[in-house]
Structure formats: C-alpha cells, structure tokens
Amino acid sequence: MKSLLLTFVPEDSFRLLSGEDVLSEYRFNKKQIRHLFCSLCGVQPFGMAQNPDGIPVVAVNVRCLDAVEQDSLTLTAFDGKSV
C-alpha cells in the first residue's frame, strides 16, 4: 500500500466511505496538492488537486482499494521527472 499506484477521477465522482477522522494532510512546494495520509499507519490513500484545466480531481491510490484486482489492470508508465 505504501507504493503508490494512482488513478485519477473527477472530485465529484469520489466518495470517502470511512476513515476521514484519521486522515492528516500535508502540502509542499507550491502547496497546490492536498496529500492525505493515514495518521495511524502512514499509507497515502488519495490526494486532491486540480487538473491543468482547473477541474478538481482526486488521485486515488488503487492499492488501497480492496475490491480491485491489481493484476488485471493495464498500467501506463508516467515519467514525472521529464514532464
């Protein structure tokens, strides 16, 4: 779970079912992304920001979703260093 496997969804399609009371937030650099993590175990389940076009999105760590079979996913590599 500590290794992030992200998928992005519109903020209005995201619903947190439990655990909000143990989430902590941090922001760094330009402080535009809300990085949320569990204050008990340190896992980062999701983050919140805006796409370059201004639409609010949630970056969900798929590794935190029990109902997703990760081996069945088609992954797209992203080189964040070169962007």
Wavefront OBJ file of the C-alpha trace (Angstrom):
o trace
v 0.000 0.000 0.000
v 2.931 2.346 0.545
v 3.864 2.060 -3.128
v 1.510 4.400 -4.969
v -0.495 3.115 -7.929
v -2.601 6.102 -8.919
v -5.727 6.608 -10.949
v -7.377 9.990 -11.363
v -11.104 10.603 -11.019
v -13.212 13.772 -11.042
v -13.709 15.025 -7.496
v -17.500 14.781 -7.810
v -17.145 11.027 -8.559
v -15.130 10.374 -5.386
v -16.738 9.358 -2.112
v -14.772 8.517 1.026
v -16.665 5.819 2.911
v -14.677 5.751 6.148
v -11.519 6.874 7.889
v -11.781 10.630 7.437
v -11.245 11.096 11.170
v -7.703 9.638 10.994
v -6.516 11.442 7.859
v -3.794 14.053 8.026
v -2.800 16.428 5.250
v 0.476 17.826 4.026
v 1.365 20.184 1.208
v 4.773 21.021 -0.182
v 6.413 23.134 -2.874
v 3.615 25.278 -4.364
v 1.105 23.817 -1.869
v -1.476 23.139 -4.588
v -1.966 19.414 -3.916
v -3.586 18.099 -0.744
v -1.617 14.939 0.040
v -3.693 12.932 2.507
v -2.331 10.099 4.611
v -3.455 7.897 7.466
v -2.142 9.331 10.733
v -2.045 5.794 12.216
v -0.144 3.814 9.565
v 1.218 6.397 7.097
v -0.448 4.979 3.974
v -1.374 7.599 1.368
v -4.844 6.617 0.086
v -5.523 9.687 -2.055
v -4.675 13.279 -2.857
v -6.747 16.190 -4.135
v -5.877 18.937 -6.608
v -6.924 20.453 -9.916
v -6.067 19.345 -13.443
v -4.193 21.907 -15.544
v -7.607 22.879 -16.964
v -8.880 23.721 -13.455
v -11.149 20.704 -12.938
v -10.938 19.303 -9.373
v -9.606 15.718 -9.328
v -8.722 13.056 -6.815
v -5.651 10.865 -7.281
v -6.672 7.543 -5.740
v -4.065 5.012 -4.633
v -5.535 1.860 -6.182
v -3.504 -0.283 -3.772
v -5.872 0.907 -1.013
v -8.992 -0.407 -2.769
v -9.964 -3.880 -1.558
v -12.312 -4.601 -4.469
v -9.723 -4.020 -7.225
v -7.737 -6.956 -8.616
v -4.459 -5.163 -9.341
v -3.079 -7.928 -11.567
v -5.958 -7.375 -14.001
v -5.113 -3.690 -14.574
v -3.380 -2.303 -17.640
v -0.721 0.112 -16.413
v 0.574 3.193 -18.191
v 4.033 4.318 -17.137
v 4.472 8.000 -16.283
v 7.838 9.700 -16.112
v 7.145 12.619 -13.788
v 10.743 13.779 -13.869
v 10.647 14.645 -17.586
v 7.284 16.427 -17.577
l 1 2 3 4 5 6 7 8 9 10 11 12 13 14 15 16 17 18 19 20 21 22 23 24 25 26 27 28 29 30 31 32 33 34 35 36 37 38 39 40 41 42 43 44 45 46 47 48 49 50 51 52 53 54 55 56 57 58 59 60 61 62 63 64 65 66 67 68 69 70 71 72 73 74 75 76 77 78 79 80 81 82 83
